Amino acid sequence: MAQHAHTPEVVPASPLFSELREQLAERRAARKARRELERELAHYSSAADRLELDAILSRHSIEETAEIRHVLAVIDAKAA
């Protein structure tokens, strides 16, 4: 019995599929940026460094510094 090769149909990408791919790409980029921020902030480890960083952050609104403050809290929790 001869076997016939089955060629899959090429289906154009749906708008939903395209949107999901875009969302995944955005999440990957956000995670990468977050890891980079964590690495940079990890260098502020001494008390003097943290005081300097707190002084800088205090010049900006809570909304502007929320992510940085959250990352610092995570770093502190890991160190404890």
DOFI-815107 format. One record per atom (N, C-alpha, C): x, y, z; residue in one letter. Coordinates in steps of 0.2 Angstrom, whole numbers, padded with zeros to 4 digits, always signed. Each point is the difference from the previous one (the first is absolute). Example, Ala and Ser with C-alpha at 12.3 -4.5 7.8 and 13.67 -1.06 7.14 Angstrom:
+0066-0028+0039A/-0004+0006+0000A/+0004+0006+0000A/-0002+0005-0004S/+0004+0006+0001S/-0004+0005+0003S/
END
This chain:
+0004-0006+0000M/-0004+0006+0000M/+0004+0006+0000M/-0001+0005-0005A/+0004+0006+0000A/-0002+0005+0005A/+0005+0003+0003Q/-0001+0005+0005Q/+0000+0007-0004Q/-0005+0004+0002H/+0000+0007-0003H/+0003+0005+0005H/+0004+0004-0002A/+0003+0005+0004A/-0006+0005+0001A/-0001+0002+0006H/-0005+0005+0002H/+0004+0007+0001H/-0002+0005-0004T/+0003+0006+0001T/-0005+0004+0004T/+0002+0003+0005P/-0005+0004+0004P/-0001+0006-0003P/-0007+0002+0001E/-0002+0007-0003E/+0004+0006+0004E/+0001+0005-0004V/+0003+0006+0003V/-0006+0004+0002V/-0001+0001+0006V/-0005+0005+0002V/+0003+0006+0002V/-0003+0006-0002P/+0002+0006+0002P/-0001+0001+0007P/+0005+0004+0003A/+0000+0002+0007A/-0007+0004+0002A/-0003-0002+0005S/-0006+0003+0002S/+0002+0006+0004S/-0004+0005+0000P/+0001+0006+0004P/+0001-0002+0008P/-0003-0005+0002L/+0001-0002+0007L/+0007-0003+0001L/+0002-0004-0005F/+0006-0003+0001F/+0006+0005-0001F/-0001+0005-0004S/+0005+0006+0000S/+0000+0004+0006S/-0006+0001+0003E/+0000+0004+0006E/+0003-0004+0006E/-0001-0007+0000L/+0003-0004+0005L/+0008+0000+0000L/+0002+0000-0007R/+0007+0000-0001R/+0003+0006+0003R/-0003+0006-0002E/+0002+0007+0002E/+0000+0000+0008E/-0005-0002+0003Q/+0000+0000+0007Q/+0005-0004+0003Q/+0002-0006-0002L/+0005-0004+0002L/+0007+0004-0001L/+0001+0003-0005A/+0006+0003-0002A/+0001+0006+0005A/-0006+0004+0002E/+0001+0005+0004E/+0001-0002+0007E/-0003-0006+0002R/+0002-0003+0007R/+0007-0002+0001R/+0003-0003-0006R/+0007-0002+0000R/+0004+0006+0001R/-0001+0006-0003A/+0003+0006+0000A/+0000+0003+0007A/-0006+0000+0003A/-0001+0002+0007A/+0004-0004+0005A/+0000-0006-0001R/+0004-0005+0005R/+0007+0002-0001R/+0003+0001-0006K/+0007+0001-0001K/+0001+0007+0003K/-0004+0005-0001A/+0002+0006+0003A/+0000+0000+0008A/-0005-0004+0002R/-0001-0001+0008R/+0007-0003+0002R/+0002-0005-0003R/+0006-0004+0002R/+0006+0005+0000R/+0000+0004-0005E/+0006+0005-0001E/+0000+0005+0006E/-0006+0002+0001L/-0001+0005+0006L/+0002-0003+0006L/-0002-0006+0001E/+0002-0004+0007E/+0008+0000+0000E/+0003-0002-0005R/+0007+0000+0000R/+0003+0007+0001R/-0002+0005-0003E/+0002+0007+0001E/-0001+0002+0008E/-0006-0001+0002L/-0001+0002+0007L/+0003-0005+0005L/+0002-0006-0001A/+0004-0004+0004A/+0007+0003+0002A/+0002+0005-0004H/+0007+0003+0002H/-0001+0005+0005H/-0006+0002+0002Y/-0001+0005+0005Y/-0001-0004+0007Y/+0005-0003+0002S/-0001-0005+0006S/+0002+0003+0007S/+0005+0005+0000S/+0002+0003+0006S/-0005+0005+0003S/+0000+0001+0006A/-0005+0005+0003A/+0001+0007-0003A/+0006+0002-0002A/+0001+0007-0003A/-0003+0000-0007A/+0001-0006-0004D/-0003+0000-0006D/-0007+0000+0000D/-0003-0003+0005R/-0008+0000+0000R/-0002+0007+0002R/+0003+0003+0005L/-0002+0007+0002L/+0001+0004-0006L/+0005+0000-0004E/+0000+0004-0006E/-0005-0002-0005E/-0002-0006-0001L/-0005-0002-0004L/-0007+0002+0002L/-0001+0000+0007D/-0006+0002+0003D/-0001+0008-0001D/+0005+0004+0000A/+0000+0007-0001A/-0002+0001-0007A/+0003-0003-0005I/-0002+0001-0007I/-0007-0002-0001I/-0002-0006+0003L/-0007-0002-0001L/-0005+0005+0003L/+0002+0003+0005S/-0005+0005+0004S/-0001+0006-0004S/+0004+0001-0005R/-0002+0006-0005R/-0005-0001-0005R/-0002-0007+0000H/-0005-0002-0005H/-0007-0002+0003H/-0005-0001-0003S/-0006-0002+0002S/+0000-0007+0002S/-0005-0003+0004I/+0000-0007+0001I/-0002-0004-0006I/-0004+0003-0004E/-0002-0003-0006E/+0006-0001-0005E/+0005+0005+0000E/+0006+0000-0004E/+0005-0005+0002E/+0000-0001+0007T/+0005-0005+0003T/-0002-0006+0002T/-0007-0002-0001A/-0003-0006+0003A/+0004-0006-0002A/+0002-0001-0006E/+0003-0006-0003E/+0007-0001+0004E/+0004+0006+0000I/+0006+0000+0003I/+0000-0002+0008I/-0005+0003+0003R/-0001-0002+0007R/-0002-0007+0001R/-0004-0002-0004H/-0002-0007+0000H/+0006-0005-0001H/+0004+0001-0005V/+0006-0004-0001V/+0005+0001+0006V/+0000+0006+0003L/+0005+0000+0006L/-0003-0004+0006L/-0007+0000+0001A/-0003-0004+0005A/+0001-0008-0001A/+0000-0002-0007V/+0001-0007-0001V/+0008-0001+0001V/+0004+0004-0001I/+0007-0001+0001I/+0001+0000+0007I/-0003+0004+0004D/+0001+0000+0008D/-0003-0007+0003D/-0005-0002-0003A/-0004-0006+0002A/+0005-0006-0001A/+0003+0000-0006K/+0005-0006-0001K/+0006+0000+0004K/+0002+0006+0002A/+0006+0001+0004A/-0001-0002+0007A/-0006+0001+0002A/-0002-0002+0007A/+0000-0007+0002A/
END
